Amino acid sequence: MNATLFKKEIKSNWLLLVIFLAVLSVYGSMITMMFNPEMGDSLKMMADSMPDLFAAFGMADVGQTLLEFVSGYLYGMLYVAFPAVFIIILSNRLAAKYVDNGSMAYLLAVPAKRWKIMMTQCVFMLVSLLVIVIYVTCLILVVSEVLFPGEMETAAFIRINVGLLGMLVFFGGACFCASCFSNESKTSSAVSTAIVVYSVLVQMISQVGDRFEKVKYATPVTLFDIDGLSAGDGKAWMMCGILYLAGILLMGIGIIRFSKRDLPL
């Protein structure tokens, strides 16, 4: 790693991270505070009145426990989509933007190989994602304990967040790889956005009725099995592991490609 570059990325991107953490904090706190077992029938009536809409966002059956409520309303969509937007922006900043604006020439002028520079960017991406997941995990646990002491199933909730990190690592790998292949920011952003939108949209479609159920096999989001991770199911852990491996592999491909290709500097 290049420690100087890593510190530079912290200074350049800390505000972006704080903004997204603030957004996740608002949604996480609000959703957790909304939990009320007595509202179960009311929420079910709302879901029955708009079944396709609720199903698309993974909220067709939010259950009766605090864990089921939080995982249904937050981890079914919000805590995947918002961090994914952060990943799109950050991945573009870490590689393609430097090439696009000519700054990469200055980075390559220092006595450090390309792979070392991009490895530093890759580690920064992973650390940022880890910070997000640790933060939201602690946030929900603290808010839950303050408002509903003893209600949250902590171990199961932590397992879900391990799965969430795997999902974000996959998106991070795919978007970082696209950024390493691109010479222009607009190309990197377009490809990264297409990957995320496609994955999330197909997952939403697969949850709307039995007719589209098999579509779930066409999106990596299906590998983030919230219910399975909550129960500690072995298959869910295996799918989670695939997300981690695929994300790291894509990052590695991006680093190798960037190290060997001609740059328009």
N, C-alpha and C positions, 0 to 999 in steps of 0.2 A: 504493500500500500504506500501511497504518497501522502504523508501526514499533512503537508502544507495544503494540498488540494482538498483533502477531506475537511480541514478547518475552513477553507474557502467556501465549500459547498454548504457548510453549516451556516455561515454568515449570509449566504445568498438565499437560502431556502427555509430558514427558521420561521419567518413570518407566514409563508405558505402553509407550513405544517401547523402552526398555531391557529390559523384561520379554520382549517379543516377540523382540528381537534375541538375548536369552539362549536362548530356546527354539529359535530357528533355528540358533544356534551349536551347541547340543547335538546336534540332528539332523544338521546338516551335518558336524560333526566325526566323529560315530559312523559315518555312512554312508560317508564317505570312507575312514576307517580300516578298514572292512570289505572294501574292494576287495582281491581276490586272484584273479588270472586262473586259478589252479588250482581255485578254487571254482566255476568256470563250470558244470561238469557237475552239481554238487550243486544249485546254484540252478536249473538247468534242470529237474532232477528235481522240485524243489519246485513250480516253475511248472506242470509237466505234471500234478502231482497235484491242483492247485487252479487250473486254467486260467482259469476265469471270475473268480475273486477277484484273481489277479495281473493279468489283463487290465484289469479295472475300474480298478485303481490305476496303469495304464500301465507295469506291470513284467513284462509277458509275455515281453519279449525285452530284457534289459538289456545285451546285447552283451559284448564281451571287453575293450574298452579302458576306461581310467579315465573318459574323457569320457562314453562310453555308459553306464557304470555309474552315475556321479553324476547325469547328466541323467535317467536312467530312474527311479532311486529317489527323487530329490529334486524334480526339476522336473516330473515327471509328475503329482504331486499335492501333496506336503507344502509345497513352496515357493510354491504357489498358494493352498492352503487356509488356512494359518496367517496369511500377510499379509492375506488377505481378511477374516479375523476382526478383525484390527487395523483395517482400513479401516472395517468396520461400526461399531466402537466410536468411532473417531476422527471419522468423518463426523457421527455423531449429536452428539458434543460440540461440533462446530464451528458448528452452526446450530440444529437443532431443540431441543437442550437449553437454549440461551439463551432461546428463545421460551417453552418450557415452564415454566421456573422464574422467568421475569420479568426475567432479567438483560439481555435484549436491549434493554429500555427504557433502561438505563444506557448501553449501547453507542451507541444512536441519539441519546442526548442530547449526545454530543460533536459538534463541528463537522466531521463527515465524512459523506458520502453513503452510502446503503445499499450501493451497488455497490462502493464502495471498501472497506467493511468486509468484505463477502463475498469480494471479490477477495483480500484478505489471508488469509482462511480457506482459500481455494482454493490459494493459493501455499504456505501451510503444509502442506496435504495433499500437494501435489506434492513439496515438499522432503523430507517425511517418507518418502515412497515411494522417492525417489532415495537417501536415506540407507540404507534397508533393502537395496536392490539393490546399491549400492556395497559395503556391509558384507559381504553374503553372498558377493559375487564375490571380494573380497579374502580372506575367510576360507577359502573352498574352495581358492583358488589357493595360499595360504600352507601350508595343511595338506597339500595334494597335493605341493607342492614339498619339504616336510620329510620326508614319508613315502615318496613315490614320485618322486624327482627326475627331471625331464624327461618324465614320463609324460603329464601333462595337455596337451592341445591348447589352448593359451591363447587364440588368436584365435577359434576355434570356440566356446569356453566363454564368451567375452565377448559374442559374437553372441547366444547363448542368453539371456544376462542382459539384453541390450537388449530381447529379445522378452518376457522376464519383466516388465520395467518397463512395457512396453506393455500387458500383461495387467492389471497392477495399476492403471495409469492408467485403464483402462476401468472396472474395478470401483470405483475411487475416484470417477470421474465419475458413475457410476450411483448410488452410495450418497450422494454429496454432493448430487446433484440431488434425491434423495428427501428428504434432510434439509432442503433449502431449501423444499420444498413442504409440509413437515409442521409442525403446531403443537405436537405432543406427541412426546416422546422414544420412547414405545412404538410409535407409528405409524412413525416414522422407522426404528427398529431392526427392526421387523417387515418393512417393505418392503425394506430393505437386505439383511436375512437371506434373504428369499425370493429376491431376485435372485441372490445368491451361491450359495445351496443349489441352486436350479434349474439354474444354469449348470454347476456342478460335477457334480451328480447326472446330468444329461443326458449330459455328457461321459463319465462312468463307464459309463453304460448303452450308449452308442454303441461302446464298446471291447469289449463282451462279445459276441463272436460276430458273424457276418456278417448275421444277421437284423436287428440294430439299427444297422448301420453308417450308414445314411442319417440316423439321428437326430442325428448329429454336426452337421448343418447347422442344427440348432435351438438351438445354444449358441455363444456367442462364444468359449468356451475353445478351440474348434477352430482359431481364427485364430492361436493360439500354437503354431506348428509347430516343435517342438523339433528334429526331424531335418532339416527344411528350413533352419532358421537355422544349424544346425551345419555344413551343407554350403554355406552361402552362397547358397541358391537364391533367385532373383528373386521367385518367387511367394510364398515365405515372408516376404520383406521387405515385399511389398505388403500381405499380410494383417496383418503387424505394424504397418504404417503406418495401417491401418484402425482398429486398436485405439487407437492414440494419438489419431487424429482424433476417433473416437467419444467417447473419454473427455473430451477437451478440450471438445467440442461439448456434452456433457451438463453439464459444469461451467458452461459459459456459459449454458445454458438455466436452470440452477438459480439463477445469479446474477441473471439478468434477471427470473425469476419472483419471487424474494425482494424485488427492488427495487421491484416494482410492486404486490404483493399487500397486502391489509389484514392487519395483525398484531393478535392479541388481547392487547394490552399494557395 
